[in-house]
Amino acid sequence: MEVGIKVMVQDVEKIVSVAYATYVAKPAGAGKIELEPVKLLSTEDHLEHSLAIERRRIRLGYEEVFQNLMQESNKEDTFEEKGGVATDLTHVQSIELIQPPHANHHGNTFGGQIMAWMETVASISASRLCHSYPVLKSVNMFKFWGPSVVGDHLVFNAIVNNTFQNSVGLGVHRSEALPVAVWNKWLQPMLKFCLYVEVGVRVEACNCEEWIKNQARHINSAFLIFNAVNDSGELLTLPRIKPTTQDGMRRYHGAIARRRIRLIRKCMLSAKADKPSFLWEKSNQAYMSYSNIAALTRLAAKPGWEVTSAVDDIKIWTHEEGEMVSLKVEMQVNIPSHLAFCLLSDFTLRLQWDKHFLTCKVLQAVNEDDKIYYVTSPPMTGHKPRDFVILVSQRQPFKPSEPYIVAVKSVTLTSMPPSSEYWRSELLCAGFQIYSDSDSSCTVCYFNQVTSGVVPYFAANLTGSSKSIEDTTLECKKFLEMNNSKLKLKTYF
């Protein structure tokens, strides 16, 4: 069973921590305990239940996903030996003796006690890198592989695995528009320093006999994420680390793989913050259209997008800000930008290339630049099909260097209330930006702020177990280039 835990400050309702613990019921005899299914009484219960299913799917397939991402990280990420701190310098070992106050009525060590000791040894390891008091941000993959009892010795080994620009690993890459001189002089040197550090901790247990025979039992492992702050609360930069052994290199790339898995978990947490969309009324139509365009423009302009995949001229980027995770897909297409704009702004044509669109119809043609669509999507495993009511706003550029914009967000129409046949879902901010590269080619960028309505479609991609985003992007590119010759015969502007 999965138990969700949320720790809050009572008076100000500030969230201190969120965790999900998985338990196994221990039978008194040889039989198996059958647990009754939980009763889902509210919309929030259904959402939590669906997210728990996604988390369980990730847990069950964790090893396969982790190995796939390990292979990708070996190709994508390298480290600079110059100036790096050797990982061996951060190794810390500690030994604890389990005494009666440390154990429950079965004689087994309290999990919380082990976790506290792990945090202590990991904190010392991190402090050897940051030369200050580190602050624990999160604990990843804390697992009990076996029990320990009163009288056991617990041996804790902690070492820094890797450092990142943020808690899920923010990568920064030079864009073609950025002068090389500026990159080399100012920005690239900053990337030698990081803000977050992952420390791996391994716990082994042994009694006196096992200690003499050197037959320790591996009972716990966890990966703890730390940062360091100064007296003003500002984050301190940390130096890069340098693996010095083959095992150190394995842990280095393992940290990169785990950061990708943390990203999808963060997607799920951010998706829980969905709020009902604004009511579409005549009095707020101009504002809604403007805010739709402005939201996409601000999202696209945010610094700190990380390339997570680059295959076949298709790049997938992710962006983390607080609890919100966003996605960007970029591709080069052999079609003039204004023709790509015509095709992508008409969402009824999306059925021809996007398998996630089951039906699409226009509910209101507000004006030349704004339309409201009703979209249905096919069901995911174990769920009802989803439906969306979306506002699509389009804008042409004022200058050649500016992009064409197709912005999308959910709205509420009184004439289209939720149906029991569908799970009404929300789009917070999504859409296209289309940049002209030449008279016959353009760059198309798709953006989406992850919500619960779309996280099931993105989850497998972010963990590396699916290529549905790449497949859909290739279908979109094929659709645009096939229709290029047809649209050349017509005049749209």
C-alpha positions as CSV (number, residue, x, y, z in Angstrom):
1,M,0.0,0.0,0.0
2,E,1.1,3.6,-0.5
3,V,0.7,6.2,2.2
4,G,1.0,9.9,1.4
5,I,2.6,12.1,4.0
6,K,2.4,15.9,4.1
7,V,4.0,18.0,6.9
8,M,2.7,21.5,7.3
9,V,3.2,24.5,9.6
10,Q,-0.2,24.7,11.2
11,D,-0.7,28.5,11.6
12,V,0.5,29.6,8.2
13,E,-0.3,26.4,6.3
14,K,3.2,26.2,4.8
15,I,4.2,22.9,3.4
16,V,7.4,21.6,4.9
17,S,7.7,18.2,3.3
18,V,5.8,15.8,1.1
19,A,6.6,12.0,0.9
20,Y,5.1,8.8,-0.2
21,A,5.8,5.6,1.8
22,T,5.1,2.1,0.5
23,Y,4.3,-0.6,3.1
24,V,3.9,-4.4,2.9
25,A,1.4,-6.0,5.3
26,K,3.2,-8.7,7.4
27,P,1.0,-11.7,8.0
28,A,1.0,-13.5,11.4
29,G,1.3,-16.9,9.7
30,A,2.1,-18.2,6.3
31,G,-1.0,-16.8,4.6
32,K,-1.2,-13.6,2.5
33,I,-3.1,-10.6,3.7
34,E,-5.6,-9.3,1.2
35,L,-6.1,-5.5,1.6
36,E,-9.5,-3.9,0.8
37,P,-9.4,-1.4,-2.0
38,V,-9.6,2.3,-1.0
39,K,-12.9,4.1,-1.5
40,L,-12.6,7.2,-3.7
41,L,-15.1,9.8,-2.5
42,S,-14.0,13.0,-4.2
43,T,-12.3,14.4,-7.3
44,E,-9.2,14.9,-5.3
45,D,-9.3,11.3,-4.2
46,H,-9.5,10.1,-7.8
47,L,-6.6,12.4,-8.8
48,E,-4.4,11.1,-5.9
49,H,-5.3,7.5,-6.8
50,S,-4.4,8.0,-10.5
51,L,-1.1,9.6,-9.5
52,A,-0.4,6.8,-7.1
53,I,-0.9,4.3,-10.0
54,E,1.7,6.3,-12.0
55,R,4.2,6.3,-9.1
56,R,3.7,2.5,-8.7
57,R,4.3,2.0,-12.4
58,I,7.6,3.9,-12.1
59,R,8.6,2.0,-9.0
60,L,7.9,-1.4,-10.6
61,G,9.8,-0.4,-13.8
62,Y,12.5,1.6,-11.9
63,E,15.4,-0.8,-12.6
64,E,14.7,-1.0,-16.3
65,V,14.2,2.7,-16.6
66,F,17.3,3.4,-14.5
67,Q,19.5,1.2,-16.7
68,N,18.1,2.9,-19.9
69,L,18.9,6.3,-18.5
70,M,22.3,5.2,-17.3
71,Q,23.1,4.4,-21.0
72,E,21.8,7.8,-22.1
73,S,23.7,9.7,-19.4
74,N,27.0,8.0,-20.5
75,K,26.4,9.5,-24.0
76,E,25.1,12.9,-23.0
77,D,27.1,14.0,-20.0
78,T,30.8,14.4,-19.5
79,F,32.8,15.9,-16.7
80,E,35.8,18.2,-16.7
81,E,38.8,16.9,-14.8
82,K,40.3,20.3,-14.5
83,G,39.3,22.0,-11.2
84,G,37.0,19.2,-10.1
85,V,37.1,17.9,-6.5
86,A,37.9,14.2,-6.2
87,T,34.9,12.2,-4.9
88,D,37.2,10.2,-2.6
89,L,37.7,13.3,-0.5
90,T,34.0,13.3,0.4
91,H,33.8,9.7,1.7
92,V,32.6,9.4,5.3
93,Q,32.1,6.2,7.3
94,S,30.2,5.9,10.6
95,I,29.3,3.0,12.8
96,E,26.3,2.8,15.2
97,L,25.3,0.1,17.7
98,I,21.6,-0.7,17.8
99,Q,20.3,-0.5,21.4
100,P,16.8,-1.1,22.8
101,P,15.7,2.6,22.5
102,H,16.4,2.4,18.8
103,A,14.1,-0.5,18.1
104,N,10.3,-1.3,18.1
105,H,8.5,-4.0,20.1
106,H,9.6,-6.6,17.5
107,G,13.2,-5.7,18.1
108,N,13.6,-4.3,14.7
109,T,15.4,-0.9,14.3
110,F,13.1,2.1,13.7
111,G,13.3,3.2,10.1
112,G,13.3,6.8,11.2
113,Q,16.3,6.2,13.4
114,I,18.2,4.7,10.5
115,M,17.2,7.6,8.3
116,A,18.4,10.2,10.9
117,W,21.8,8.5,11.1
118,M,21.9,8.4,7.3
119,E,21.2,12.2,7.1
120,T,24.0,12.9,9.6
121,V,26.7,11.0,7.7
122,A,25.5,12.3,4.4
123,S,25.5,15.9,5.7
124,I,29.2,15.5,6.8
125,S,30.0,14.1,3.3
126,A,28.3,17.1,1.6
127,S,30.0,19.6,4.0
128,R,33.4,18.4,2.8
129,L,32.5,19.7,-0.7
130,C,30.7,22.9,0.2
131,H,32.8,23.8,3.3
132,S,29.6,24.9,5.1
133,Y,26.6,23.4,6.8
134,P,24.5,21.8,4.0
135,V,20.7,21.8,4.0
136,L,18.7,18.7,3.2
137,K,16.3,19.3,0.3
138,S,15.0,15.8,-0.5
139,V,15.6,12.0,-0.1
140,N,15.4,9.8,-3.1
141,M,14.9,6.0,-3.3
142,F,15.1,5.3,0.4
143,K,14.7,1.5,0.5
144,F,14.7,-1.2,3.2
145,W,16.4,-4.3,1.8
146,G,16.4,-6.1,5.1
147,P,15.9,-5.7,8.8
148,S,18.4,-4.9,11.6
149,V,17.9,-5.8,15.2
150,V,19.1,-4.9,18.7
151,G,22.8,-5.7,19.0
152,D,23.6,-5.2,15.4
153,H,26.4,-2.9,14.2
154,L,25.3,-0.5,11.4
155,V,28.0,0.7,9.1
156,F,27.2,3.9,7.2
157,N,29.2,4.8,4.1
158,A,28.4,8.2,2.4
159,I,30.0,9.8,-0.6
160,V,29.2,12.6,-3.0
161,N,28.0,11.2,-6.4
162,N,27.4,14.3,-8.5
163,T,26.5,18.0,-8.4
164,F,23.9,19.8,-10.4
165,Q,22.6,23.3,-11.3
166,N,19.3,22.5,-9.5
167,S,17.6,19.7,-7.6
168,V,16.5,17.8,-10.8
169,G,19.7,18.7,-12.7
170,L,19.5,21.9,-14.7
171,G,21.8,21.9,-17.8
172,V,22.7,25.1,-19.7
173,H,23.8,25.0,-23.3
174,R,24.9,27.8,-25.6
175,S,22.2,28.7,-28.2
176,E,23.3,29.6,-31.7
177,A,22.1,33.2,-31.2
178,L,24.6,33.7,-28.3
179,P,28.0,34.9,-29.3
180,V,30.8,32.5,-28.6
181,A,32.9,35.1,-27.0
182,V,30.2,36.0,-24.5
183,W,29.6,32.3,-23.7
184,N,33.4,31.5,-23.3
185,K,34.1,34.6,-21.1
186,W,31.1,34.9,-18.9
187,L,28.6,32.0,-19.0
188,Q,30.6,28.8,-19.5
189,P,32.9,29.4,-16.4
190,M,29.7,29.7,-14.3
191,L,28.8,26.1,-15.2
192,K,31.8,24.8,-13.4
193,F,29.9,25.6,-10.2
194,C,26.7,24.0,-9.0
195,L,24.0,24.6,-6.4
196,Y,22.9,21.1,-5.4
197,V,24.8,17.9,-4.5
198,E,23.6,14.3,-4.4
199,V,25.1,12.1,-1.7
200,G,24.7,8.3,-1.8
201,V,24.5,6.4,1.5
202,R,24.8,2.6,1.9
203,V,24.0,0.9,5.2
204,E,25.2,-2.5,6.1
205,A,24.3,-4.5,9.3
206,C,26.1,-7.3,11.1
207,N,26.1,-9.0,14.4
208,C,29.2,-10.0,16.3
209,E,29.6,-13.3,14.4
210,E,29.0,-11.6,11.0
211,W,31.4,-8.8,11.9
212,I,34.3,-11.4,12.6
213,K,33.5,-13.2,9.3
214,N,33.2,-9.9,7.4
215,Q,29.7,-10.9,6.2
216,A,27.7,-7.7,6.5
217,R,24.1,-7.5,5.3
218,H,23.1,-4.7,2.9
219,I,19.9,-3.3,4.6
220,N,19.5,0.3,3.3
221,S,20.4,2.6,0.5
222,A,19.3,6.2,-0.2
223,F,20.3,9.3,-2.2
224,L,20.1,12.6,-0.4
225,I,20.0,16.0,-2.1
226,F,21.6,19.0,-0.3
227,N,22.3,22.6,-1.0
228,A,24.2,25.2,1.1
229,V,23.1,28.7,2.0
230,N,24.9,31.7,3.5
231,D,23.7,33.8,6.4
232,S,21.4,35.7,4.1
233,G,19.7,32.6,2.9
234,E,21.3,32.8,-0.6
235,L,22.4,29.6,-2.3
236,L,26.1,29.0,-2.3
237,T,27.8,27.6,-5.5
238,L,29.6,24.3,-5.2
239,P,32.5,23.0,-7.2
240,R,32.2,20.2,-9.7
241,I,33.3,16.8,-8.6
242,K,35.7,14.4,-10.4
243,P,35.2,10.6,-10.3
244,T,38.5,8.9,-9.7
245,T,37.5,5.3,-9.9
246,Q,35.3,3.1,-12.1
247,D,32.8,2.8,-9.3
248,G,32.9,6.6,-8.9
249,M,32.1,7.0,-12.6
250,R,29.2,4.5,-12.2
251,R,27.8,6.6,-9.3
252,Y,28.4,9.8,-11.3
253,H,26.2,8.6,-14.2
254,G,23.7,7.0,-11.8
255,A,23.1,10.4,-10.3
256,I,22.4,11.8,-13.7
257,A,19.9,9.0,-14.4
258,R,18.1,9.6,-11.0
259,R,17.7,13.3,-11.7
260,R,15.6,12.4,-14.8
261,I,13.4,10.1,-12.7
262,R,13.1,12.9,-10.1
263,L,11.8,15.1,-12.9
264,I,8.8,13.0,-13.6
265,R,8.0,12.8,-9.9
266,K,8.1,16.5,-9.7
267,C,5.8,16.6,-12.7
268,M,3.3,14.6,-10.8
269,L,3.5,16.9,-7.7
270,S,3.2,20.0,-9.8
271,A,0.2,18.5,-11.6
272,K,-1.7,18.3,-8.3
273,A,-1.8,22.1,-8.2
274,D,-4.3,22.3,-11.1
275,K,-7.0,24.9,-10.7
276,P,-10.2,25.3,-12.6
277,S,-9.8,27.5,-15.7
278,F,-11.3,31.0,-15.9
279,L,-14.9,31.4,-17.0
280,W,-15.1,32.7,-20.6
281,E,-17.3,35.7,-20.8
282,K,-17.7,38.7,-23.1
283,S,-16.4,41.0,-20.4
284,N,-13.1,39.3,-20.2
285,Q,-12.5,38.0,-23.7
286,A,-9.8,40.6,-24.6
287,Y,-8.0,40.0,-21.3
288,M,-8.1,36.2,-21.7
289,S,-6.7,36.4,-25.2
290,Y,-3.9,38.7,-24.1
291,S,-3.1,36.6,-21.1
292,N,-3.0,33.5,-23.3
293,I,-0.4,35.0,-25.6
294,A,1.5,36.6,-22.7
295,A,1.7,33.4,-20.7
296,L,3.3,31.5,-23.6
297,T,5.7,34.3,-24.3
298,R,6.9,34.4,-20.7
299,L,7.2,30.6,-20.6
300,A,9.3,30.6,-23.7
301,A,11.6,33.4,-22.5
302,K,12.4,31.8,-19.1
303,P,16.1,31.1,-18.6
304,G,17.3,27.6,-17.5
305,W,15.8,25.2,-20.1
306,E,17.6,21.9,-20.0
307,V,18.1,19.6,-23.0
308,T,17.0,16.1,-22.0
309,S,17.0,14.5,-25.5
310,A,18.4,15.4,-28.9
311,V,17.7,12.9,-31.6
312,D,17.0,13.2,-35.4
313,D,17.0,17.1,-35.3
314,I,14.4,17.0,-32.5
315,K,15.3,18.4,-29.1
316,I,13.3,18.0,-25.9
317,W,13.8,20.5,-23.2
318,T,12.5,20.7,-19.6
319,H,12.3,23.6,-17.2
320,E,11.9,23.5,-13.4
321,E,10.6,26.5,-11.4
322,G,9.5,25.8,-7.8
323,E,7.0,23.0,-8.1
324,M,6.2,23.6,-11.7
325,V,7.8,21.6,-14.5
326,S,7.4,22.6,-18.2
327,L,8.3,20.9,-21.5
328,K,9.6,22.2,-24.8
329,V,10.0,20.4,-28.1
330,E,12.0,21.9,-30.9
331,M,12.2,20.8,-34.5
332,Q,13.4,22.1,-37.9
333,V,10.9,21.9,-40.7
334,N,11.2,22.4,-44.5
335,I,8.2,24.8,-44.8
336,P,7.9,28.6,-44.8
337,S,7.0,29.9,-41.3
338,H,3.8,31.5,-42.4
339,L,2.5,28.2,-43.9
340,A,3.5,26.3,-40.8
341,F,1.6,28.9,-38.8
342,C,-1.6,28.3,-40.9
343,L,-1.5,24.6,-40.4
344,L,-0.7,24.6,-36.7
345,S,-3.2,27.3,-35.7
346,D,-6.1,25.2,-37.1
347,F,-6.6,22.6,-34.4
348,T,-9.1,20.6,-36.4
349,L,-6.1,19.6,-38.6
350,R,-4.3,18.2,-35.6
351,L,-6.3,15.0,-35.8
352,Q,-4.1,14.2,-38.9
353,W,-0.9,14.0,-36.9
354,D,-1.5,13.9,-33.2
355,K,-2.8,10.5,-31.9
356,H,-3.7,12.2,-28.6
357,F,-6.5,14.1,-30.3
358,L,-9.5,11.8,-30.7
359,T,-12.0,14.5,-31.7
360,C,-11.8,18.3,-32.1
361,K,-14.5,20.8,-33.0
362,V,-14.9,24.5,-32.9
363,L,-17.3,25.7,-30.2
364,Q,-16.8,29.5,-30.8
365,A,-15.0,31.4,-33.6
366,V,-14.6,34.5,-31.5
367,N,-12.6,36.4,-34.1
368,E,-9.8,35.9,-36.7
369,D,-7.3,35.3,-33.9
370,D,-9.2,33.5,-31.2
371,K,-11.2,30.3,-31.3
372,I,-12.5,27.9,-28.6
373,Y,-12.3,24.2,-29.3
374,Y,-13.7,21.1,-27.6
375,V,-11.1,18.3,-27.7
376,T,-11.3,14.7,-26.5
377,S,-8.4,12.4,-26.0
378,P,-8.3,8.6,-25.9
379,P,-8.3,6.9,-22.5
380,M,-5.1,5.9,-20.7
381,T,-4.9,2.5,-19.1
382,G,-7.4,2.3,-16.2
383,H,-8.8,5.8,-16.8
384,K,-11.8,7.4,-18.5
385,P,-11.1,9.4,-21.7
386,R,-10.2,13.0,-21.2
387,D,-11.8,16.1,-22.6
388,F,-10.6,19.7,-22.8
389,V,-12.2,23.1,-23.5
390,I,-9.4,25.3,-24.9
391,L,-8.9,28.8,-26.1
392,V,-6.5,29.0,-29.1
393,S,-5.1,32.5,-29.7
394,Q,-2.8,33.2,-32.7
395,R,-0.6,36.2,-33.5
396,Q,1.6,37.1,-36.4
397,P,4.9,38.8,-35.9
398,F,5.5,42.5,-36.2
399,K,9.2,42.1,-37.1
400,P,10.9,39.3,-39.1
401,S,12.9,38.3,-36.1
402,E,9.8,37.7,-34.0
403,P,8.0,34.3,-34.0
404,Y,4.5,33.4,-35.1
405,I,2.6,32.4,-31.9
406,V,-0.2,29.9,-31.3
407,A,-1.1,30.0,-27.6
408,V,-3.4,27.5,-25.9
409,K,-5.0,27.4,-22.4
410,S,-8.2,25.9,-20.9
411,V,-11.3,28.0,-20.3
412,T,-14.7,27.3,-18.8
413,L,-17.8,27.5,-20.9
414,T,-21.2,27.4,-19.2
415,S,-22.5,25.8,-22.4
416,M,-20.0,22.9,-22.2
417,P,-20.1,21.6,-18.6
418,P,-18.1,18.4,-17.6
419,S,-19.6,15.1,-18.6
420,S,-19.6,11.9,-16.7
421,E,-18.3,10.1,-19.8
422,Y,-15.0,12.1,-19.7
423,W,-12.5,13.3,-17.2
424,R,-12.4,17.1,-17.7
425,S,-8.8,18.1,-17.8
426,E,-7.0,21.5,-17.9
427,L,-4.2,23.0,-19.9
428,L,-2.4,25.8,-18.0
429,C,-0.2,27.1,-20.7
430,A,0.8,25.5,-24.0
431,G,1.3,26.3,-27.7
432,F,3.7,26.9,-30.6
433,Q,6.3,29.5,-31.5
434,I,7.4,29.4,-35.1
435,Y,10.6,31.1,-36.2
436,S,11.6,31.7,-39.8
437,D,15.0,30.3,-40.7
438,S,14.8,31.0,-44.5
439,D,12.2,31.4,-47.2
440,S,11.6,27.7,-47.2
441,S,12.3,26.5,-43.7
442,C,11.5,27.3,-40.1
443,T,12.0,26.2,-36.5
444,V,8.9,25.1,-34.6
445,C,8.9,25.1,-30.8
446,Y,6.1,23.5,-28.8
447,F,5.6,24.3,-25.1
448,N,3.5,22.8,-22.3
449,Q,3.3,23.5,-18.6
450,V,2.7,20.0,-17.1
451,T,-0.7,19.5,-15.5
452,S,-2.5,16.4,-14.3
453,G,-4.4,16.5,-17.7
454,V,-1.2,15.9,-19.7
455,V,1.2,14.2,-17.2
456,P,0.1,10.6,-18.2
457,Y,1.2,11.4,-21.8
458,F,4.5,12.8,-20.8
459,A,5.4,10.5,-17.9
460,A,6.9,7.6,-19.9
461,N,8.9,10.0,-22.1
462,L,10.6,11.8,-19.1
463,T,11.7,8.5,-17.6
464,G,13.1,7.3,-21.0
465,S,10.7,4.3,-21.3
466,S,8.8,5.8,-24.3
467,K,9.4,7.9,-27.4
468,S,5.8,9.0,-27.9
469,I,6.8,12.7,-27.9
470,E,9.5,12.1,-30.6
471,D,7.0,10.0,-32.6
472,T,4.3,12.7,-32.4
473,T,6.8,15.4,-33.4
474,L,8.0,13.4,-36.4
475,E,4.3,13.0,-37.4
476,C,3.8,16.7,-37.1
477,K,6.9,17.4,-39.2
478,K,5.8,14.9,-41.9
479,F,2.3,16.6,-41.9
480,L,3.7,20.1,-42.3
481,E,6.1,19.1,-45.1
482,M,3.5,17.1,-47.0
483,N,1.0,19.9,-47.0
484,N,3.7,22.5,-47.9
485,S,3.2,22.1,-51.6
486,K,-0.6,22.3,-51.3
487,L,-0.6,25.5,-49.4
488,K,1.8,27.2,-51.8
489,L,-1.0,27.4,-54.2
490,K,-3.2,29.5,-51.9
491,T,-2.9,33.0,-50.5
492,Y,-3.6,33.3,-46.8
493,F,-2.4,36.8,-46.0
